[in-house]
Amino acid sequence: MATAGGIGEVAVGKVTCAAWVRRRDDDGLLGVARLFVACGRASTPSSPPLLDLVAFDARATALAAEPLASVVMGEEGADAARAIAVHPDGREFVCATAKGCRLFKLVDQEFGFRLISGEASPLQSVGPQKCLAFSTDGAKFAIGGEDGRLRIFHWPSLNMILDEPKAHKSFLDMDIRFLDSAFLVSTSTDGSARIWKIDEGAPLVNLTRSSDENIECCRFSRDGTKPFLFCTLVKGNDVLTMVLDISNWKRIGYKRLSTKPISTLSISLDGKYLALGNHAGDFCVVDVNKMEVSHWGRKAHLGSPISSIEFCPTERVVISTSHQWGAEITKLEVPADWKVWQILLILLSLFGASAVLFYTFFKHATINL
């Protein structure tokens, strides 16, 4: 049993989708970053579909038992969130439903948070959307529908950049290049993939493939020195991960990282790791530099396809979702990264040691004189 804000104590539905929310206080770069998870919940006989904001405890690697804020998505099962895109500033969420998209805003209050519905008329009646993505700077927003239609908007004005009704047969996956938001990659249920130039609002190139190949999931690299595109590829009975050079969109190589068909793909914020979820409910995390598996999450969603997987922005943790099991938090068994405070401590230690050496040298030099 759980309390859903404003509707009393009821048995709320399973998590249908989830996304990390990173909020920084309004006092700029020195503000404290806070980490939450936005969760869409299905309806139950005693609860309507909900959107929850849940606190994340990094020390315990767990979500809080009760939401900090909650809002009712609607009265029908079709109003439940299927996917969530979070604006980079952490203050706006777009939720895809079976009917279209809904905008919600996260508002700070004196004693907590509140989720309120926002105005986004151009998004409300677009029908079911498979893919949602904000650009890195939050100035653009793209949606790809089950009907194969691609729409790219300026944000927050929602002025149209591109409206292509026949972009694909039906969208499967989509990503916007992290560094400059210049390109968008999209894949289709028929195995094709296209690159779009966002500022021009036009297609750039179709990725080449043979008749027995299906390109499925896609993610751009996050490292500016290595501008790659990662795609999962089904070739006959083989499940491969291929790497493309985005300077010419040609393939660099392949690697078999999973023997089971891939259902979702994600990349960490620093670009060091890929996460691949499969249709059997397992996932693996791959070191990008070595293209080797660093962590296996076997039976994370036993027997149920993983519908989404996202890296935590600040910790080596992922949140994964499936229709049968809801949301799962997993701490990754990968080499620990240096924290900012550890680097500062080393620099301060080096500075202190240098000061002592300088003082000792100066003192002896003065005595000798």
C-alpha positions in Angstrom: 0.0 0.0 0.0 1.2 3.5 -0.8 -0.2 7.0 -0.5 -0.7 8.8 -3.8 -1.0 12.5 -3.2 -4.6 13.7 -2.8 -6.4 10.4 -3.4 -5.9 8.7 -0.1 -4.2 5.5 0.7 -4.6 3.1 -2.3 -2.8 0.3 -4.1 -1.0 2.2 -6.9 0.0 0.6 -10.2 3.3 -0.7 -11.3 5.9 1.7 -12.7 5.5 1.9 -16.5 8.5 4.2 -17.2 11.1 6.1 -15.3 13.7 8.9 -15.8 16.3 10.5 -13.7 15.8 14.1 -12.6 18.7 16.2 -11.6 17.9 19.6 -10.0 20.3 22.3 -9.0 19.4 25.1 -6.6 18.9 28.5 -8.1 22.1 29.9 -6.8 24.0 28.8 -9.9 27.1 26.7 -10.2 27.7 26.5 -6.4 24.1 25.2 -5.8 23.6 21.7 -4.5 22.5 19.2 -7.1 19.6 17.0 -6.0 18.7 13.7 -7.6 15.2 12.3 -8.1 13.4 9.8 -10.3 10.2 10.6 -12.2 8.0 7.5 -12.4 4.9 6.9 -14.5 2.5 4.5 -12.9 -0.3 2.4 -14.5 -3.9 2.5 -13.2 -5.4 0.0 -10.9 -9.0 -0.7 -9.8 -8.4 1.7 -6.9 -6.0 4.2 -8.4 -5.8 6.3 -11.6 -2.6 6.5 -13.6 0.0 8.7 -11.8 3.2 10.6 -12.3 5.4 10.4 -9.2 8.5 12.3 -8.1 10.6 10.0 -5.9 13.8 10.9 -4.0 16.9 8.7 -4.6 19.2 7.8 -1.8 22.7 7.3 -3.2 24.1 5.7 -0.1 21.5 3.1 0.1 21.1 2.8 -3.8 17.4 2.9 -3.3 14.3 5.0 -4.0 12.2 6.4 -1.2 9.1 4.4 -0.3 6.8 7.4 -0.7 6.8 10.0 -3.5 7.7 13.7 -2.8 5.0 14.8 -5.2 2.4 13.0 -7.3 -0.1 14.1 -10.0 -3.1 12.2 -11.5 -2.5 11.7 -15.3 -6.1 11.0 -16.1 -9.0 8.7 -15.4 -8.3 6.0 -18.0 -5.6 3.4 -18.5 -4.8 5.1 -21.8 -3.7 8.2 -19.8 -0.8 6.4 -18.2 2.7 7.5 -19.1 4.6 5.2 -21.5 7.8 7.2 -21.7 9.2 10.3 -19.9 11.6 13.0 -21.3 13.1 15.3 -18.7 14.3 18.8 -19.6 18.0 19.3 -18.8 17.1 21.9 -16.1 15.0 19.3 -14.3 12.0 21.5 -14.1 9.8 20.2 -16.9 8.7 16.6 -17.9 7.0 15.5 -21.1 5.1 12.2 -20.8 4.0 10.1 -23.7 0.6 8.4 -23.4 -1.6 6.4 -25.8 -3.4 9.6 -26.7 -0.5 12.1 -27.1 2.0 13.9 -24.8 1.5 15.8 -21.6 3.7 18.5 -20.1 4.2 18.7 -16.4 6.2 21.3 -14.4 8.0 20.7 -11.1 7.5 23.6 -8.8 9.4 24.3 -5.6 7.2 25.1 -2.6 8.1 26.1 1.0 7.8 22.6 2.3 8.5 20.4 -0.8 7.6 20.0 -4.4 4.5 20.1 -6.5 3.8 18.7 -10.0 1.4 20.8 -12.1 0.1 20.3 -15.6 1.6 22.7 -18.2 0.2 24.0 -21.5 1.5 22.2 -24.6 -1.3 22.2 -27.1 0.8 21.0 -30.2 1.7 17.9 -28.2 -1.6 16.8 -26.7 -3.3 15.1 -29.7 -0.3 13.7 -31.6 -1.3 10.1 -30.8 1.0 7.4 -29.2 4.7 8.4 -29.4 7.4 5.8 -29.1 10.4 8.2 -28.7 10.9 11.5 -26.9 14.2 13.5 -26.6 15.4 16.9 -25.5 18.6 18.4 -26.9 21.4 18.9 -24.5 20.8 22.6 -24.2 17.1 22.1 -23.8 16.3 24.3 -26.8 14.9 21.6 -29.0 12.5 18.7 -28.4 11.8 15.8 -30.8 9.1 13.1 -30.8 8.8 10.0 -33.0 5.4 8.3 -33.3 4.1 4.8 -33.7 2.7 6.1 -37.0 6.2 6.8 -38.2 5.9 10.6 -38.0 8.8 12.7 -36.8 8.3 16.2 -35.2 11.1 18.5 -34.0 10.2 21.6 -32.1 11.9 24.7 -30.7 11.5 24.6 -26.9 9.7 26.1 -25.0 7.8 27.9 -27.8 6.9 24.6 -29.6 7.4 26.3 -33.0 7.9 23.6 -35.5 11.3 22.9 -37.0 10.4 19.7 -38.8 7.2 17.7 -39.4 7.8 14.6 -41.5 4.7 12.3 -41.6 6.6 9.5 -43.4 9.9 9.5 -41.6 9.6 5.8 -40.9 7.1 2.9 -41.0 7.0 3.1 -37.2 9.5 4.5 -34.8 11.7 2.2 -32.8 14.4 4.4 -31.2 15.8 7.9 -31.5 18.7 10.0 -30.1 20.0 13.5 -30.4 23.8 14.1 -30.6 25.0 15.1 -27.2 27.7 17.7 -28.0 26.0 20.2 -30.3 22.5 18.8 -31.0 23.3 19.0 -34.7 22.1 15.5 -35.6 19.2 13.2 -34.8 19.3 9.5 -35.5 16.2 7.4 -35.7 15.4 3.8 -36.3 12.3 2.0 -37.6 10.5 -1.2 -36.9 11.4 -2.3 -40.5 15.1 -2.2 -39.7 16.0 1.0 -41.4 17.8 4.0 -39.8 18.1 7.7 -40.8 20.2 10.7 -39.8 18.5 14.1 -39.7 20.1 17.5 -39.6 18.1 19.3 -36.9 18.8 23.0 -37.7 17.9 22.5 -41.4 14.9 20.3 -40.5 15.8 17.8 -43.2 17.0 14.2 -43.6 20.8 13.9 -44.2 21.5 10.2 -45.0 20.0 6.7 -44.7 22.4 4.3 -42.9 23.4 1.5 -45.3 22.4 -2.1 -44.5 22.1 -5.4 -46.3 18.9 -7.2 -46.9 19.4 -9.5 -43.9 20.2 -6.7 -41.5 18.0 -4.8 -39.1 19.3 -1.7 -37.3 17.4 -1.4 -34.0 18.6 0.8 -31.1 20.9 3.8 -31.4 22.9 6.2 -29.3 25.5 8.9 -30.0 28.8 8.9 -28.1 29.4 11.5 -25.5 33.1 12.0 -26.0 33.9 14.9 -28.2 37.3 13.4 -29.3 35.6 10.3 -30.5 32.4 11.2 -32.5 30.8 7.8 -32.9 27.3 6.4 -33.3 26.5 3.1 -31.6 23.7 0.9 -33.1 22.5 -2.6 -32.3 22.2 -4.8 -35.4 20.4 -8.0 -36.0 22.1 -9.9 -38.9 20.5 -13.3 -39.5 20.7 -15.0 -36.1 23.5 -12.8 -34.8 23.0 -9.9 -32.4 25.7 -7.3 -32.8 26.7 -3.8 -31.6 28.2 -1.8 -34.4 30.1 1.5 -34.3 29.9 4.2 -37.0 32.1 7.2 -37.7 29.8 10.2 -37.8 32.2 12.2 -40.1 31.1 9.9 -43.0 28.5 7.6 -41.4 30.5 4.5 -42.3 30.9 1.5 -40.1 34.1 1.1 -38.1 33.4 -2.4 -36.6 31.1 -4.8 -34.8 31.1 -6.6 -31.5 28.9 -9.4 -30.2 28.1 -8.3 -26.6 24.8 -10.3 -26.1 23.4 -13.4 -27.6 19.8 -12.3 -26.9 17.9 -9.7 -28.9 18.4 -6.2 -27.6 15.3 -4.2 -26.5 16.9 -1.0 -25.3 20.2 0.9 -25.4 21.6 3.7 -23.2 24.8 5.6 -22.7 26.2 7.1 -19.5 26.4 10.9 -19.1 30.2 10.8 -19.3 30.2 8.4 -22.3 32.2 5.7 -20.6 29.6 3.0 -20.6 26.8 1.5 -22.7 23.9 -0.4 -21.2 22.1 -3.0 -23.3 18.8 -4.5 -22.1 17.4 -7.5 -23.8 14.0 -9.2 -24.3 14.8 -11.9 -21.7 15.0 -9.4 -18.9 18.8 -9.3 -18.6 21.1 -6.3 -19.2 24.8 -5.8 -19.6 27.0 -2.7 -19.1 29.9 -2.2 -21.6 33.1 -0.3 -21.2 33.1 1.9 -24.4 36.9 2.1 -24.6 37.4 -1.7 -24.5 34.0 -2.7 -25.9 33.9 -5.4 -23.2 31.2 -6.2 -20.8 31.9 -4.8 -17.3 28.7 -5.8 -15.5 25.9 -8.3 -16.1 22.4 -7.8 -14.6 21.1 -11.2 -15.1 17.4 -11.8 -14.4 16.9 -8.2 -13.5 13.4 -8.4 -15.1 13.0 -12.2 -15.3 11.3 -13.2 -18.5 10.1 -9.7 -19.3 11.7 -7.4 -22.0 13.5 -4.4 -20.5 11.6 -1.4 -21.9 14.0 1.2 -20.7 17.4 1.6 -18.9 19.0 4.9 -17.8 22.3 5.7 -16.2 22.2 7.8 -13.0 23.8 11.2 -13.8 26.1 11.1 -10.7 26.5 7.5 -9.6 27.4 4.2 -11.3 23.8 3.1 -11.0 21.1 2.3 -13.5 17.3 2.3 -13.3 15.6 -0.2 -15.6 11.9 -0.8 -16.3 9.7 -3.6 -17.7 5.9 -4.0 -18.0 5.8 -7.0 -15.7 8.2 -6.0 -12.9 8.1 -2.2 -12.9 11.3 -0.3 -12.0 14.6 -1.8 -10.6 17.6 0.1 -9.3 21.0 -1.6 -9.8 24.4 -0.6 -8.5 27.0 -1.4 -11.1 30.1 -3.4 -10.3 32.5 -1.3 -12.3 35.7 0.6 -11.3 34.9 3.5 -9.1 35.4 7.0 -10.5 37.3 9.8 -8.8 35.0 12.1 -7.0 35.4 15.9 -7.1 36.2 16.1 -3.4 38.9 13.4 -3.8 40.6 15.3 -6.6 40.4 18.5 -4.5 41.9 16.7 -1.5 44.8 15.5 -3.5 45.4 18.9 -5.0 45.3 20.4 -1.5 47.7 17.8 -0.2 50.1 18.5 -3.1 49.9 22.2 -2.4 50.5 21.7 1.3 53.5 19.4 0.6 54.9 22.0 -1.8 54.5 24.8 0.8 56.3 22.7 3.4 59.2 22.0 1.0 59.4 25.6 0.0 59.5 26.8 3.7 62.1 24.2 4.6 64.3 25.2 1.6 63.9 28.9 2.3 64.7 28.5 6.0 68.0 26.5 5.3 68.9 28.9 2.6 68.5 31.9 5.0 70.7 30.2 7.7 73.5 29.5 5.2 73.6 33.1 4.2 
